[in-house]
C-alpha cells in the first residue's frame, strides 16, 4: 500500500469512528435518560470520604460526588428500613401508603429459630406494601423503560408483593429486612428470590458481589434503551444471623478487611439471649462495617464504569443515599443519634447525585430536600404525569440539584410508634423516648441546645404543624397492613 493510499485509509477510519461516536451521542440525546438509584443500608452520615471520613475508603462514590452534587440537608421519611424504602418507591409518607412500621418477627431477638410452618404464617412472611400503591417502577415501565431491582426488597415476601408485580422486569435479591451476607438466610430462613421464585443457587457467595453481577448484566443487556436500575444494597447493615459471633456486625470479604489493618478482627464477651456469649468487639464491628462499605463502593464503581464504557453516562442520572441513619459501627458526626431515632442522625443521610450537563460538578446544596422528591423527579425525567387521584408528598427536585431553584420543601414530619418529630423551616421538634426538645438546625446541627423552655411559642407552632400533618394522614385513603379498615 502506497503512502497516499495508507493516508486515505487512515482518514476513512478516523472519519468513520467520529461518525459512529456522533451518531451515538445524538441517539443518547434523543432518548429518555437512564436512571440509576443506589441505596445503602444504615450508613452513617460521615461514612464517606466526600462527607468527611478520613477512614472509610469510598473512591468511586467520592468521584461521583466530584462529578455531581452533594446534598447536606437530605432526609428520609423514616429512621429505619422498611417504611423508608417503601416511601421512596411510592413518593408518599409511610403513614399515607400504609407501610409505617417494620416487617419483621421479634422472636429472633431471643435466639429462636423458626420452623418452616411457623415462619410461613409469621408477620414477617405475610405482611407487605398495599397492592394498590403505584411504585415509580410502574410509571417508568409504562414510559418504555426497562426496569430492574437487585438487592434488598423489604416490601413483602408473598408473590403479590414482589417487584415483578410492581412494574419491575427483573428482580434478584432478598425479600425481608436483613440476611447473612454469605448464607443469604435471615436468622436461619433462606431468603433469596429470583423474579418470583425462591432460590438457594448462589448460597455461599457474598451478596454484594451477587448484586454487582446482576447489575452489570442488566446494564450490558439494556445499554441501547432507557433503563431504571434500582440497587438497594444491604451493606453495611448488621448480619441477620442467630450466631452471637456473627450477629451485631456487618460482614465483609477478607480482602476488604485487610484494607483496615488498624482495626482488630476480634471478639469480646457480652450477654446475648440472656446468657454470656462471644460477640464482635467494638473494633470488629467497625472493621466489618467499613470493609462492607468499601466492597459496596467497588460494586458501584463497576456499574459507573460501564456507563462510561457504553458512552451513556452523559444521559444517566445517578442517585445515591442511605435508607436511614447509621447503625452499629457507624459514624454520624456531627449529627445526634442514629438509626431508629428521631434526631438528625436517624433521618438525615448522605446524598449524592450526578447528571452530566445538568448538575454542576463538584457542587454542594444545603437545600432542604427528601426521599419523597424522588418519585416526581423520576416521573418528570420520563415525561410522565403523576398518576391521577393519588396524593404525592414530594416535588421535582432536579432544579434544586442543578442550582437553578430553591427547594419547595419547608416541612417534614416523622412518626415511629410513640416517637415523633417535625422540621419546619430551620427548626426541629423531637418528642421521643431517647430525648425531646426544640432545636435550631441552622445554628445547632448537633441538636444540643433545647429551645423549648425559652421559646414556648416556637414549640407550640411546631406541635400545631405536626398535629395538622397527623390529621391529614388520618384522613388519607386507608392503606397497608397495620391500619384498621
C-alpha positions, 0 to 999 in steps of 0.5 A: 500500500502506497503512502497516499493510499495508507493516508486515505485509509487512515482518514476513512477510519478516523472519519468513520469512528467520529461518525459512529461516536456522533451518531451515538451521542445524538441517539443518547440525546434523543432518548429518555435518560437512564436512571440509576438509584443506589441505596445503602443500608444504615450508613452513617452520615460521615461514612464517606470520604466526600462527607468527611471520613478520613477512614472509610475508603469510598473512591468511586462514590467520592468521584461521583460526588466530584462529578455531581452534587452533594446534598447536606440537608437530605432526609428520609421519611423514616429512621429505619428500613422498611417504611423508608424504602417503601416511601421512596418507591411510592413518593408518599409518607409511610403513614399515607401508603400504609407501610409505617412500621417494620416487617419483621418477627421479634422472636429472633431477638431471643435466639429462636429459630423458626420452623418452616410452618411457623415462619410461613404464617409469621408477620414477617412472611405475610405482611407487605406494601398495599397492592394498590400503591403505584411504585415509580417502577410502574410509571417508568415501565409504562414510559418504555423503560426497562426496569430492574431491582437487585438487592434488598426488597423489604416490601413483602415476601408473598408473590403479590408483593414482589417487584415483578408485580410492581412494574419491575422486569427483573428482580434478584435479591432478598425479600425481608429486612436483613440476611447473612451476607454469605448464607443469604438466610435471615436468622436461619430462613433462606431468603433469596428470590429470583423474579418470583421464585425462591432460590438457594443457587448462589448460597455461599457467595457474598451478596454484594458481589451477587448484586454487582453481577446482576447489575452489570448484566442488566446494564450490558443487556439494556445499554441501547434503551432507557433503563431504571436500575434500582440497587438497594444494597444491604451493606453495611447493615448488621448480619441477620444471623442467630450466631452471637459471633456473627450477629451485631456486625456487618460482614465483609470479604477478607480482602476488604478487611485487610484494607483496615489493618488498624482495626482488630478482627476480634471478639469480646464477651457480652450477654446475648439471649440472656446468657454470656456469649462471644460477640464482635468487639467494638473494633470488629464491628467497625472493621466489618462495617467499613470493609462492607462499605468499601466492597459496596463502593467497588460494586458501584464503581463497576456499574459507573464504569460501564456507563462510561464504557457504553458512552451513556453516562452523559444521559444517566442520572445517578442517585445515591443515599442511605435508607436511614441513619447509621447503625452499629459501627457507624459514624454520624458526626456531627449529627445526634443519634442514629438509626431508629431515632428521631434526631438528625442522625436517624433521618438525615443521610448522605446524598449524592447525585450526578447528571452530566450537563445538568448538575454542576460538578463538584457542587454542594446544596444545603437545600432542604430536600427528601426521599419523597422528591424522588418519585416526581423527579423520576416521573418528570425525567420520563415525561410522565404525569403523576398518576391521577387521584393519588396524593404525592408528598414530594416535588421535582427536585432536579432544579434544586440539584442543578442550582437553578431553584430553591427547594419547595420543601419547608416541612417534614414530619416523622412518626415511629410508634410513640416517637415523633418529630417535625422540621419546619423551616430551620427548626426541629421538634423531637418528642421521643423516648431517647430525648425531646426538645426544640432545636435550631438546625441552622445554628445547632446541627448537633441538636444540643441546645433545647429551645423549648423552655425559652421559646414556648411559642416556637414549640407550640407552632411546631406541635400545631404543624405536626398535629395538622400533618397527623390529621391529614394522614388520618384522613388519607385513603386507608392503606397497608397492613397495620391500619384498621379498615 
